[in-house]
Amino acid sequence: MYTLYFKIAVRYLLKHKLYSFINISGLAIGVASFILIMVYVNYERSYDQFKGSEHVYRVYMDYLEGDTFVAGDAQSYNLSGPTFKQEFPEVLDFVRFYQLDKVTFKIGEQTLEETRGSLADPSYFDIFNQSLIKGDTATALKEPNSIVLTQTVAQKLFGKENPIGKTISIFWGSPTLATVTGVMADVPENTHFKINYLLSFKTIKTWDEFDGQKELEWSRNNYFTYLKLDKNADIGLLQKKIIESDFEDDPDERHNIEPIQDIHLYSNKPYEAEANGSVTRVKFLMAIAFIILILSWLNYINLSTTKSLERAKEVGIRKVAGAHKRQLIGQSLLESVILNGLAILVAIVIAIIVLPLYNSFTGKALTFEVSSLTGILLIIGIILFGMILAGVYPAILLSSYSPSRALKGKVRTSASGLHIRKGLIITQFLATIVLLIGTIVVTKQINFMKDQPIGSDLNHIIAIHGEILSKTSDSILLNEFSALSAEMKKLPVVKYATTAQTYPGDGYENLSSFMGITYPDGTEEGNKVYYNYKVEADYFDIMDIEFLAGTTFQSNSRGKGTKRDMVINEKFTKEIGISNPLEAINKTVKFWGIDWTIIGVVKDYHHFGLKTPVQPMMMRQQPTRDNVLVKLDPNIIAISGYQSAITQLEKVWSEVFPESIFSYTFIDKKFQAQYDEDAKFSSAFRIFTALAIFIAALGLFGLTSYTCIQRKKEIGIRKVNGASIFKILKLLNIDFIKWVGIAFFIAVPVAWYTMNSWLSNFAIKTDLSWWIFALAGIMALGITLLTVSWQSFTAANSNPVDALRDE
């Protein structure tokens, strides 16, 4: 019997090719989109899921703002880990990292620049469940100047040779000769703390940069600290004890902890190891995935019920011939299983083909691996549930037709059935309009951030930050960088050149200090984070930052000893209780035992981008060897191009620092790069919204067909009585217009609340203008009318004789 049902089902699907194609393509696109989005979501949620990670927590700092503590930054003190292990029995062990932004390895004449490295305690291997391919985890990071390389880095440096015991010259601040003591497997990309190499933490004692740092005092708070907790630890109680502890003896700050598994999606603090993901983006994409999947199922239901009217006579004949309701339902469900099965197979093929392109788009190395049996069962369960749900209703409807009415072609749908279909189509319109509004808002916000003035002109500026491959004292290097800046300024293509510790878009590195400060009125502010950095003359000309009062630095007036100059921004004038920038000039602010005279006040600018509010800033006139900033002449660049300018700059660099590495960054590109993930999210939103609209249009096609079949005789009677094609079109389309209207009024508050929540993640954001909602409604109406008018026009042009032949 089932073999017969299978043959009948296959013949029916082959006979009605258009119906089968529309259903299979709609379901396949929906399921493929769902699979691709959920693969991305699964990857984002899989960060730091190594064995034992549920017991690993990161230490971070809270800072007092007013009367409330707020999350400060992701780093903590050098003594945080050792103290917590000693004081709290729940803490089994700790590991500290001191992150190195970029180093240069040198073996003989071979050099290699590497990022993603850190100083680390020996406990790293145990806490992060990392083993060694070569070497001993117990001793690999035990002694100073020991280094562990990942397999990829080891192969770059040593090829197929065994690197254990080999030495590497490492250039980062103080040149170091390190011995390779271990090789580990490459760290997975789905971790928030990516590592290409590890230097032993004790190496820090040998570096000049840390000379004078007392190991047994609470000094620098620029370490990442992770705790391994007892599996039976009461996390809430431990967190309370850590928060209430005051080991650092400062009432304006406190320690806190967070699960390592939550960091990637839920933490976005200053000084993160790298830019993290966003749980908001993940939730949005999950919502889109389910919307697309549900829309594809609703379309299948609509199209199936449409075809059921055409099969009414077939059902009537089979019932007269003795077929039971159960048999009719079984056959209909079998057709549904076959059709859905084919759609899923097509969806899997589409997903496999599209995955490489999808990976290049997202920048992730996504695969179809599901990390747990629960995940596999969940995906299978969702798809099976949808298949059953989408197949049951049309099957029951088809089997419920009365044989006598079916054979006469007088089958009518009940009022409840009509309400269900109307509800389904309004739901489709609702989802479509919400997605359209979301797409417009997300695109508008991303464009707003890219186009919004930041208070500085970053065009044509290059930051030069090469590595010096020689052991040279800081004082000599400072003079050489100043000389380098002066030589570059002589080039015709260069308008300005100066040294600076950082620049807009460079993040938080080398920018903040936790310190006490004395205001001009004598008020002493306790320790807190202040954003300040070293610059020299011409910095404000290069950045085109506007002065509100005072003047910029003079080339020959750096200041010495305990009296020096600085420039502040508007925000800082308010921080120190001065409302008029002119009144701040020549006032003195004291910190680090130095009197800093305010010689200028600049207009606020966005150093960190538009996701972060403008912060109080101090720019100190001090020499630095972090970056040489060069402003190129746009007129010359327009003729000779950037490459010519870079070649000239590299030549000057090589003359001052022979045999050293020249590297550079266009700072406008680096500034915009912080919005890359948002731009990708915007593109993904648009693509998947377009797919959702396409699927919804298929549903409209099905419902229009159903409506035209239902009202075939009515249309014939109206045409016989003189109704024009326009009136027939109006008759058939008016319900769809009403449904779009109902969906629009429901969608507006839903979309407003959702997008307003998303925009709250940005310090400066676009507004939710009325035209956004109006445009989405007009687009939905336009898509609807284009889709339904095709079928409506065909019905309006039909011969009324065909419809009234049996009357």
FENZI-V500661 format. One record per helix or strand of 2 or more residues. SS is the DSSP state (alpha for helix, beta for strand). FROM is the first residue (numbers start at 0). TO is the last residue. If there is no record, write none. Layout:
BEGIN
ss: (SS SS)
from: (FROM FROM)
to: (TO TO)
END
This chain:
BEGIN
ss: (alpha alpha alpha beta beta alpha beta beta alpha beta beta alpha beta beta beta alpha alpha beta alpha beta alpha alpha alpha alpha alpha alpha alpha beta alpha beta beta beta alpha beta beta beta alpha alpha beta beta beta beta alpha alpha beta alpha alpha alpha alpha alpha alpha)
from: (1 16 52 55 67 79 90 109 123 131 145 150 166 175 196 200 207 222 234 252 259 278 311 324 372 402 414 460 473 493 511 523 538 546 558 562 569 580 587 593 616 626 633 641 663 666 675 711 724 769 799)
to: (14 43 54 64 72 86 106 119 126 134 149 157 170 183 199 205 209 228 243 258 265 309 319 361 398 407 450 463 488 499 517 534 542 549 559 568 574 583 590 601 620 631 639 655 665 672 709 719 758 795 803)
END
